Structures are given as structure tokens and as C-alpha cells.
Amino acid sequence: MDQDEFLADCRVRAVTDLFVHTWDPVVMAALASGPLRRRDLRLTIGGIRDKVLTDALHRLLANGLIDRRAHAEAPPRVEYALSDLGRSLFDGPIQALGQWALEHGDRLLDAQERSAMTRS
């Protein structure tokens, strides 16, 4: 990778910004098994506030990572699903990060705890 690829307006920054919002990868993981309605997303995820879910859905839609499909029914039904772009992000980097967390998460948390204890 060229050093210029790490400038402030680079693609790498744009992609790493996707992980700034803690709930975005969680919402994507919930959608990995297939389309879900909003209330089913909240039940699947658990612990996510309504506004936080709304914000995450808006960000993911704006980044082209999920699709929103409104069905012409009464009452209206809306489903969210991973887009092709979102599927590629989930199946690649997000799953790799999840695997890394399973393998190394305890060591990371231990290091953080040790650091917090030495600062107190």
C-alpha cells in the first residue's frame, strides 16, 4: 500500500469509519442470515435503543451496505437486508474481526484491565 492511500480523504479512512459506530456491525450481523423487519432487528439484537437502531439503519443505507424494501401492503411492511456490498464487508473483514475477537479478546480485555489498574 502506498503512503498516499492513508491520507485524510482516502478509501482506507472511509472504510475504517464504518467501524466507528459500535452498533453498525452488530446490525449487519443480525441481517447476515436474511432480511428482517425493524422490530425483529431490535428483538434479534437486544439492548439497542430505538433511536440508535434508526441512526444505524440510516448510516448503513447511506453507505450502500443494506437495502430497504417496502412492501405495498396494509399495514405497510418494511424489511432490511444486506446489500451485495454489505455482504462482502460482512463475509470478509467483519467475520475476520469477529474471529480475531474470539481468539484474542480475552488477552485484549486483560491488557485493558491491567492498564486501568496501573492508572488508578
C-alpha positions as CSV (number, residue, x, y, z in Angstrom):
1,M,0.0,0.0,0.0
2,D,1.3,3.4,-0.9
3,Q,1.6,6.0,1.9
4,D,-0.7,8.4,-0.1
5,E,-3.5,5.8,0.4
6,F,-3.6,6.8,4.1
7,L,-4.4,10.5,3.6
8,A,-7.4,12.0,5.3
9,D,-9.6,11.6,2.3
10,C,-8.5,8.2,1.3
11,R,-10.5,5.0,0.8
12,V,-8.9,3.3,3.9
13,R,-10.2,6.1,6.1
14,A,-13.7,5.9,4.5
15,V,-13.8,2.1,5.3
16,T,-12.4,2.3,8.8
17,D,-15.1,5.0,9.5
18,L,-17.6,2.2,9.1
19,F,-16.4,0.7,12.4
20,V,-16.6,3.9,14.4
21,H,-20.3,3.3,15.2
22,T,-20.4,0.3,17.5
23,W,-23.9,-0.8,16.5
24,D,-23.4,-0.8,12.7
25,P,-21.5,-4.1,12.5
26,V,-24.0,-5.6,15.0
27,V,-26.9,-4.6,12.8
28,M,-25.1,-6.1,9.8
29,A,-24.5,-9.3,11.7
30,A,-28.2,-9.5,12.6
31,L,-29.1,-9.2,8.9
32,A,-26.5,-11.8,7.8
33,S,-29.0,-14.6,8.0
34,G,-31.6,-12.8,5.9
35,P,-34.0,-9.8,5.7
36,L,-35.6,-8.6,8.9
37,R,-38.3,-6.1,9.8
38,R,-37.3,-3.3,12.1
39,R,-39.0,-4.8,15.2
40,D,-37.4,-8.2,14.5
41,L,-34.0,-6.5,14.3
42,R,-34.5,-5.0,17.7
43,L,-35.5,-8.3,19.2
44,T,-32.6,-10.1,17.5
45,I,-30.0,-7.6,18.7
46,G,-31.4,-6.9,22.1
47,G,-30.3,-3.9,24.2
48,I,-30.3,-1.5,21.3
49,R,-32.4,1.7,21.8
50,D,-34.8,2.6,19.1
51,K,-33.1,5.9,18.1
52,V,-29.7,4.1,17.9
53,L,-31.2,1.5,15.6
54,T,-32.7,4.2,13.4
55,D,-29.4,6.0,13.2
56,A,-27.6,2.8,12.4
57,L,-30.1,1.9,9.6
58,H,-29.7,5.4,8.1
59,R,-25.9,5.2,8.1
60,L,-25.9,1.7,6.6
61,L,-28.4,2.7,3.9
62,A,-26.4,5.9,3.1
63,N,-23.2,3.8,2.7
64,G,-25.0,1.2,0.5
65,L,-24.4,-1.6,3.0
66,I,-28.1,-2.5,3.4
67,D,-31.2,-2.4,1.3
68,R,-34.6,-1.3,2.4
69,R,-37.6,-2.9,0.8
70,A,-41.1,-1.5,1.4
71,H,-43.9,-3.9,0.6
72,A,-47.2,-2.5,-0.7
73,E,-49.4,-4.0,2.0
74,A,-51.8,-2.8,4.6
75,P,-50.3,-2.3,7.2
76,P,-47.1,-1.4,5.4
77,R,-44.2,-3.8,5.9
78,V,-40.5,-2.8,5.5
79,E,-37.6,-5.2,5.5
80,Y,-33.9,-4.6,5.7
81,A,-31.3,-6.8,4.2
82,L,-27.6,-6.7,3.5
83,S,-26.8,-5.4,0.0
84,D,-24.2,-7.1,-2.1
85,L,-21.6,-4.5,-0.8
86,G,-22.7,-5.1,2.8
87,R,-22.5,-8.9,2.3
88,S,-18.9,-8.6,1.0
89,L,-18.0,-6.4,4.1
90,F,-19.7,-8.8,6.5
91,D,-18.3,-12.0,4.9
92,G,-14.8,-10.6,4.8
93,P,-13.5,-8.1,7.3
94,I,-16.3,-8.2,9.9
95,Q,-16.2,-12.0,10.1
96,A,-12.4,-11.9,10.3
97,L,-12.6,-9.3,13.1
98,G,-15.1,-11.4,14.9
99,Q,-12.8,-14.4,14.6
100,W,-9.9,-12.4,15.9
101,A,-12.0,-11.2,18.8
102,L,-12.8,-14.8,19.7
103,E,-9.2,-15.8,19.6
104,H,-7.6,-12.8,21.2
105,G,-10.4,-10.9,23.0
106,D,-9.6,-12.2,26.5
107,R,-6.0,-11.0,26.1
108,L,-7.2,-7.6,24.9
109,L,-9.6,-7.2,27.9
110,D,-6.9,-8.4,30.3
111,A,-4.4,-5.8,28.9
112,Q,-7.1,-3.1,29.2
113,E,-7.8,-4.1,32.8
114,R,-4.1,-4.1,33.7
115,S,-3.7,-0.7,32.2
116,A,-6.7,0.7,34.1
117,M,-5.3,-0.7,37.4
118,T,-1.9,0.9,36.9
119,R,-3.5,4.3,36.2
120,S,-5.6,4.3,39.4
